[in-house]
Amino acid sequence: MSKIGIGQDSHKFSRTIKPLILGGVEISKKGGFDADSDGDVILHSLCNALSSAIGGNSIGTWSDKMCLKQGIKDSKEYVKVVFKRVGALKYNIGNISISVEAKKPKLTVSDIEKIKKSLSNLLKININCVGITFTSGEELSEFGKGKGISVICAVLLNKNA
């Protein structure tokens, strides 16, 4: 049996100096998001996709407690929580597909490979099971105008034998 989950997240860029973190990778020392956590939109959308696939709720229903009450700002920790729930239900990840809309930053192939490696390590899947696409948005949305980043993530879960 297979299950599909779709997740979305978006954040606007912060006016304060915060590191920009995408997929668990620090892309730059500045350019981060207006968020209580590290604001990692890729990991937040992944959490929503994983949770959705197993019939769960949005990331905020459980990560807000981790962030605001326990002081956990690293979004990798949020992924670990939902990934553990996926495993407890005897599912494994077949693949993930991530679509990013942003005018900035302009990521290099090396940046994208680092993000894919980070995600494959975090989820214990082959790097070839992680797809990431980017679009500039052609200035048609706030993200395309450079005011933030929006991410949609799809995940395929397969039941363990």
NULUM-215967 format. One record per residue: residue number from 0; x, y, z of N, C-alpha, C in turn. Coordinates in Angstrom, 3 decimals, always signed. Example, Ala and Ser with C-alpha at 12.3 -4.5 7.8 and 13.67 -1.06 7.14 Angstrom:
% residues 2
0,+13.190,-5.690,+7.800,+12.300,-4.500,+7.800,+13.200,-3.300,+7.800
1,+12.850,-2.250,+7.080,+13.670,-1.060,+7.140,+12.900,+0.030,+7.870
% end
This chain:
% residues 161
0,+0.834,-1.170,+0.000,+0.000,+0.000,+0.000,+0.886,+1.244,+0.000
1,+0.515,+2.222,-0.795,+1.250,+3.481,-0.872,+0.359,+4.632,-0.449
2,+0.993,+5.688,+0.010,+0.288,+6.914,+0.385,+1.061,+8.094,-0.183
3,+0.315,+9.131,-0.559,+0.927,+10.349,-1.077,+0.590,+11.496,-0.137
4,+1.551,+12.349,+0.119,+1.322,+13.546,+0.923,+1.810,+14.772,+0.178
5,+1.099,+15.865,+0.347,+1.493,+17.144,-0.240,+1.587,+18.164,+0.885
6,+2.654,+18.932,+0.883,+2.840,+19.967,+1.894,+3.272,+21.257,+1.248
7,+2.946,+22.357,+1.905,+3.306,+23.681,+1.408,+3.753,+24.517,+2.587
8,+4.670,+25.431,+2.335,+5.049,+26.422,+3.330,+5.649,+27.619,+2.611
9,+5.552,+28.765,+3.251,+6.152,+29.979,+2.707,+6.513,+30.908,+3.859
10,+7.549,+31.681,+3.641,+7.974,+32.697,+4.608,+8.487,+33.901,+3.840
11,+8.273,+35.073,+4.435,+8.869,+36.274,+3.878,+10.252,+36.449,+4.485
12,+11.096,+37.173,+3.766,+12.446,+37.423,+4.259,+12.402,+38.369,+5.451
13,+13.307,+38.144,+6.392,+13.390,+38.949,+7.605,+14.111,+40.259,+7.321
14,+13.736,+41.277,+8.075,+14.444,+42.566,+7.983,+15.674,+42.560,+8.887
15,+15.727,+41.581,+9.800,+16.902,+41.444,+10.663,+17.875,+40.461,+10.010
16,+19.086,+40.464,+10.483,+20.096,+39.562,+9.901,+19.950,+38.186,+10.539
17,+19.506,+37.235,+9.719,+19.370,+35.833,+10.127,+19.960,+34.979,+9.018
18,+20.526,+33.833,+9.348,+21.042,+32.949,+8.298,+19.900,+32.417,+7.424
19,+20.180,+32.247,+6.159,+19.229,+31.638,+5.228,+19.506,+30.144,+5.190
20,+18.529,+29.367,+5.664,+18.681,+27.919,+5.727,+17.611,+27.287,+4.851
21,+18.029,+26.433,+3.933,+17.119,+25.724,+3.035,+17.477,+24.247,+3.025
22,+16.524,+23.403,+3.346,+16.757,+21.968,+3.338,+17.800,+21.524,+4.339
23,+17.938,+22.289,+5.434,+18.923,+21.951,+6.451,+20.327,+22.441,+6.150
24,+20.477,+23.240,+5.095,+21.790,+23.735,+4.679,+21.822,+25.258,+4.810
25,+22.849,+25.774,+5.465,+23.009,+27.231,+5.539,+23.519,+27.722,+4.190
26,+22.669,+28.485,+3.511,+23.008,+29.014,+2.185,+23.821,+30.294,+2.311
27,+23.463,+31.131,+3.289,+24.215,+32.363,+3.535,+24.008,+32.801,+4.979
28,+24.869,+33.697,+5.434,+24.805,+34.209,+6.811,+23.682,+35.217,+6.996
29,+23.135,+35.729,+5.893,+22.032,+36.685,+5.963,+21.000,+36.315,+4.898
30,+19.844,+36.964,+4.967,+18.799,+36.667,+3.997,+17.801,+35.650,+4.494
31,+17.809,+35.387,+5.814,+16.903,+34.409,+6.402,+15.467,+34.913,+6.486
32,+14.642,+34.129,+7.151,+13.202,+34.359,+7.137,+12.664,+34.969,+8.417
33,+11.537,+35.625,+8.275,+10.772,+36.141,+9.398,+9.999,+34.959,+9.978
34,+10.571,+34.325,+11.006,+9.982,+33.116,+11.587,+10.524,+32.934,+12.998
35,+9.752,+32.256,+13.837,+10.224,+31.957,+15.190,+11.324,+30.908,+15.161
36,+11.214,+29.944,+14.236,+12.240,+28.910,+14.078,+13.272,+29.427,+13.078
37,+14.067,+28.506,+12.517,+15.008,+28.905,+11.469,+14.286,+29.238,+10.164
38,+12.972,+28.921,+10.096,+12.163,+29.273,+8.940,+12.435,+28.455,+7.695
39,+13.063,+27.321,+7.829,+13.449,+26.503,+6.675,+12.203,+26.023,+5.926
40,+11.817,+26.761,+4.890,+10.579,+26.467,+4.153,+10.597,+25.100,+3.480
41,+11.754,+24.625,+3.084,+11.824,+23.304,+2.463,+11.483,+22.233,+3.506
42,+12.097,+22.316,+4.677,+11.817,+21.315,+5.702,+10.398,+21.446,+6.245
43,+9.879,+22.648,+6.331,+8.506,+22.835,+6.815,+7.499,+22.224,+5.840
44,+7.707,+22.435,+4.547,+6.792,+21.839,+3.562,+6.922,+20.318,+3.565
45,+8.137,+19.811,+3.782,+8.359,+18.371,+3.887,+7.613,+17.800,+5.093
46,+7.684,+18.481,+6.228,+6.938,+18.038,+7.418,+5.449,+17.952,+7.119
47,+4.921,+18.978,+6.462,+3.498,+18.978,+6.127,+3.148,+17.838,+5.181
48,+4.014,+17.556,+4.218,+3.758,+16.469,+3.271,+3.779,+15.110,+3.986
49,+4.775,+14.884,+4.818,+4.866,+13.619,+5.555,+3.671,+13.443,+6.486
50,+3.332,+14.485,+7.204,+2.202,+14.428,+8.125,+0.893,+14.190,+7.382
51,+0.727,+14.879,+6.264,-0.478,+14.714,+5.439,-0.623,+13.276,+4.956
52,+0.475,+12.682,+4.549,+0.439,+11.316,+4.011,-0.032,+10.294,+5.040
53,+0.243,+10.547,+6.319,-0.158,+9.590,+7.358,-1.421,+10.053,+8.094
54,-2.108,+11.044,+7.523,-3.361,+11.513,+8.120,-3.176,+12.454,+9.285
55,-2.011,+13.073,+9.363,-1.723,+13.991,+10.463,-2.114,+15.424,+10.162
56,-1.678,+16.306,+11.032,-2.012,+17.722,+10.948,-0.837,+18.549,+10.453
57,-1.073,+19.844,+10.310,-0.041,+20.786,+9.888,+1.082,+20.859,+10.906
58,+2.242,+21.216,+10.431,+3.452,+21.285,+11.251,+3.252,+22.109,+12.522
59,+2.546,+23.223,+12.436,+2.395,+24.113,+13.581,+1.673,+23.500,+14.765
60,+0.866,+22.470,+14.527,+0.114,+21.866,+15.634,+1.022,+21.172,+16.642
61,+2.236,+20.838,+16.245,+3.167,+20.210,+17.177,+4.527,+20.900,+17.233
62,+4.951,+21.563,+16.143,+6.273,+22.204,+16.167,+6.261,+23.506,+16.961
63,+5.095,+24.173,+17.055,+5.036,+25.410,+17.835,+5.440,+25.149,+19.282
64,+4.995,+24.023,+19.832,+5.380,+23.664,+21.205,+6.895,+23.463,+21.278
65,+7.439,+22.761,+20.292,+8.885,+22.520,+20.282,+9.651,+23.841,+20.188
66,+9.180,+24.732,+19.323,+9.878,+25.989,+19.072,+9.674,+26.990,+20.200
67,+8.415,+27.283,+20.500,+8.100,+28.364,+21.426,+8.260,+27.983,+22.895
68,+7.975,+26.737,+23.248,+8.057,+26.333,+24.653,+9.370,+25.644,+25.001
69,+9.926,+24.896,+24.026,+11.161,+24.163,+24.301,+12.389,+24.835,+23.693
70,+12.185,+25.874,+22.880,+13.297,+26.613,+22.298,+14.010,+25.909,+21.159
71,+13.373,+24.902,+20.562,+13.993,+24.161,+19.450,+13.711,+24.914,+18.153
72,+14.743,+25.515,+17.572,+14.608,+26.348,+16.370,+15.024,+25.616,+15.091
73,+15.762,+24.532,+15.227,+16.300,+23.777,+14.093,+15.201,+22.912,+13.468
74,+14.811,+23.228,+12.252,+13.713,+22.517,+11.593,+14.020,+21.057,+11.314
75,+15.282,+20.664,+11.315,+15.610,+19.242,+11.161,+14.988,+18.432,+12.295
76,+14.895,+19.032,+13.468,+14.298,+18.344,+14.613,+12.804,+18.109,+14.396
77,+12.125,+19.010,+13.703,+10.703,+18.841,+13.398,+10.509,+17.682,+12.419
78,+11.416,+17.602,+11.430,+11.350,+16.503,+10.459,+11.552,+15.175,+11.177
79,+12.486,+15.126,+12.107,+12.752,+13.881,+12.838,+11.504,+13.395,+13.572
80,+10.719,+14.317,+14.126,+9.509,+13.940,+14.852,+8.499,+13.279,+13.922
81,+8.219,+13.912,+12.796,+7.203,+13.348,+11.888,+7.745,+12.113,+11.172
82,+9.042,+12.081,+10.883,+9.650,+10.912,+10.252,+9.550,+9.692,+11.177
83,+9.699,+9.911,+12.475,+9.545,+8.830,+13.456,+8.110,+8.302,+13.434
84,+7.127,+9.199,+13.284,+5.725,+8.786,+13.209,+5.466,+7.957,+11.949
85,+6.085,+8.356,+10.847,+5.971,+7.605,+9.586,+6.499,+6.191,+9.792
86,+7.675,+6.075,+10.400,+8.278,+4.765,+10.663,+7.451,+3.914,+11.609
87,+6.864,+4.545,+12.627,+6.044,+3.810,+13.587,+4.815,+3.181,+12.925
88,+4.354,+3.806,+11.840,+3.215,+3.273,+11.090,+3.666,+2.288,+10.006
89,+4.952,+1.943,+10.026,+5.550,+0.946,+9.122,+5.573,+1.391,+7.655
90,+5.839,+2.691,+7.444,+6.004,+3.212,+6.091,+7.448,+3.654,+5.905
91,+7.900,+3.590,+4.656,+9.181,+4.174,+4.298,+8.950,+5.144,+3.146
92,+9.900,+6.009,+2.937,+9.776,+7.029,+1.898,+10.267,+6.469,+0.576
93,+9.386,+6.523,-0.432,+9.773,+6.123,-1.783,+10.565,+7.223,-2.456
94,+10.015,+8.424,-2.447,+10.722,+9.583,-2.983,+10.033,+10.861,-2.523
95,+10.761,+11.972,-2.664,+10.177,+13.280,-2.406,+10.445,+14.180,-3.603
96,+9.495,+15.049,-3.864,+9.615,+16.015,-4.946,+9.330,+17.392,-4.368
97,+10.249,+18.316,-4.588,+10.159,+19.650,-4.003,+10.193,+20.688,-5.117
98,+9.247,+21.626,-5.056,+9.194,+22.718,-6.010,+9.285,+24.036,-5.252
99,+10.276,+24.841,-5.598,+10.548,+26.095,-4.911,+10.251,+27.254,-5.850
100,+9.482,+28.239,-5.354,+9.259,+29.475,-6.109,+9.942,+30.609,-5.369
101,+10.916,+31.244,-6.042,+11.657,+32.341,-5.428,+12.447,+33.094,-6.493
102,+12.423,+34.396,-6.379,+13.273,+35.216,-7.250,+14.720,+35.156,-6.771
103,+14.867,+35.072,-5.448,+16.186,+34.985,-4.839,+16.124,+33.994,-3.687
104,+17.213,+33.385,-3.323,+18.559,+33.544,-3.864,+18.737,+32.727,-5.137
105,+19.753,+33.052,-5.873,+20.137,+32.251,-7.035,+21.062,+31.145,-6.522
106,+20.550,+29.924,-6.521,+21.336,+28.807,-6.001,+22.186,+28.180,-7.096
107,+23.359,+27.720,-6.704,+24.243,+27.026,-7.626,+23.875,+25.541,-7.649
108,+24.389,+24.819,-8.611,+24.207,+23.369,-8.668,+24.788,+22.745,-7.404
109,+25.891,+23.283,-6.918,+26.509,+22.789,-5.687,+25.581,+22.984,-4.485
110,+24.928,+24.143,-4.400,+23.966,+24.396,-3.316,+22.845,+23.368,-3.343
111,+22.308,+23.122,-4.524,+21.191,+22.186,-4.678,+21.626,+20.771,-4.306
112,+22.827,+20.383,-4.704,+23.344,+19.058,-4.348,+23.516,+18.923,-2.833
113,+23.957,+19.994,-2.168,+24.092,+19.971,-0.704,+22.723,+19.787,-0.048
114,+21.703,+20.462,-0.574,+20.352,+20.330,-0.033,+19.846,+18.904,-0.241
115,+20.052,+18.370,-1.442,+19.606,+16.996,-1.717,+20.313,+16.001,-0.797
116,+21.604,+16.195,-0.582,+22.364,+15.303,+0.307,+21.851,+15.424,+1.738
117,+21.593,+16.641,+2.188,+21.062,+16.868,+3.534,+19.725,+16.146,+3.715
118,+18.839,+16.271,+2.737,+17.526,+15.629,+2.816,+17.640,+14.109,+2.766
119,+18.501,+13.598,+1.889,+18.643,+12.140,+1.797,+19.211,+11.571,+3.092
120,+20.148,+12.280,+3.722,+20.695,+11.828,+5.008,+19.640,+11.883,+6.109
121,+18.888,+12.957,+6.146,+17.864,+13.141,+7.182,+16.771,+12.081,+7.086
122,+16.391,+11.737,+5.849,+15.300,+10.790,+5.617,+15.769,+9.361,+5.370
123,+17.089,+9.161,+5.362,+17.667,+7.832,+5.142,+17.210,+7.210,+3.825
124,+17.251,+8.030,+2.753,+16.902,+7.563,+1.410,+18.040,+7.906,+0.456
125,+18.045,+7.251,-0.694,+19.043,+7.499,-1.717,+18.879,+8.923,-2.248
126,+19.976,+9.585,-2.516,+19.942,+10.958,-3.017,+19.149,+11.058,-4.335
127,+19.119,+9.979,-5.108,+18.361,+9.972,-6.356,+16.850,+9.947,-6.132
128,+16.431,+9.787,-4.887,+15.005,+9.808,-4.534,+14.548,+11.189,-4.079
129,+15.432,+12.172,-4.235,+15.122,+13.552,-3.860,+15.190,+14.414,-5.115
130,+14.057,+14.975,-5.508,+14.009,+15.876,-6.660,+13.691,+17.283,-6.194
131,+14.428,+18.248,-6.715,+14.196,+19.654,-6.357,+14.192,+20.481,-7.639
132,+13.116,+21.240,-7.820,+13.044,+22.159,-8.955,+12.837,+23.576,-8.434
133,+13.310,+24.524,-9.195,+13.189,+25.937,-8.834,+12.563,+26.710,-9.988
134,+11.736,+27.679,-9.638,+11.215,+28.615,-10.622,+11.335,+30.017,-10.038
135,+11.591,+30.982,-10.893,+11.724,+32.365,-10.433,+10.368,+33.008,-10.169
136,+9.313,+32.435,-10.731,+7.994,+33.017,-10.545,+7.690,+34.182,-11.469
137,+8.668,+34.578,-12.260,+8.485,+35.627,-13.270,+7.800,+36.881,-12.734
138,+8.024,+37.176,-11.451,+7.461,+38.358,-10.783,+5.934,+38.384,-10.775
139,+5.297,+37.206,-10.884,+3.842,+37.132,-10.886,+3.250,+37.042,-9.483
140,+4.054,+36.677,-8.505,+3.591,+36.574,-7.117,+4.579,+37.324,-6.236
141,+4.264,+37.407,-4.939,+5.182,+38.046,-3.986,+6.520,+37.304,-3.937
142,+6.469,+35.990,-4.154,+7.708,+35.201,-4.145,+8.511,+35.488,-5.404
143,+7.830,+35.623,-6.511,+8.483,+35.970,-7.766,+9.033,+37.386,-7.773
144,+8.532,+38.207,-6.861,+9.018,+39.591,-6.731,+10.156,+39.690,-5.714
145,+10.525,+38.557,-5.098,+11.669,+38.538,-4.187,+11.358,+38.862,-2.743
146,+10.086,+38.749,-2.342,+9.720,+39.090,-0.965,+9.779,+37.893,-0.013
147,+9.954,+36.713,-0.555,+10.026,+35.507,+0.265,+10.174,+34.283,-0.614
148,+9.939,+33.123,-0.019,+10.059,+31.857,-0.743,+8.849,+30.993,-0.422
149,+8.326,+30.330,-1.448,+7.232,+29.374,-1.288,+7.706,+28.015,-1.781
150,+7.312,+26.974,-1.041,+7.729,+25.611,-1.396,+6.532,+24.674,-1.329
151,+6.411,+23.823,-2.336,+5.443,+22.740,-2.335,+6.239,+21.443,-2.378
152,+5.853,+20.502,-1.536,+6.550,+19.221,-1.463,+5.547,+18.088,-1.600
153,+5.900,+17.087,-2.379,+5.113,+15.858,-2.484,+5.997,+14.705,-2.025
154,+5.361,+13.750,-1.344,+6.108,+12.602,-0.837,+5.307,+11.328,-1.106
155,+6.012,+10.277,-1.484,+5.406,+8.969,-1.678,+5.879,+8.062,-0.558
156,+4.928,+7.484,+0.162,+5.248,+6.527,+1.216,+4.826,+5.143,+0.773
157,+5.641,+4.162,+1.082,+5.331,+2.761,+0.792,+5.296,+1.977,+2.101
158,+4.330,+1.073,+2.192,+4.207,+0.242,+3.386,+5.339,-0.772,+3.398
159,+5.998,-0.911,+4.559,+7.050,-1.911,+4.703,+6.429,-3.313,+4.624
160,+7.170,-4.230,+4.048,+6.688,-5.608,+3.925,+6.656,-6.321,+5.250
% end
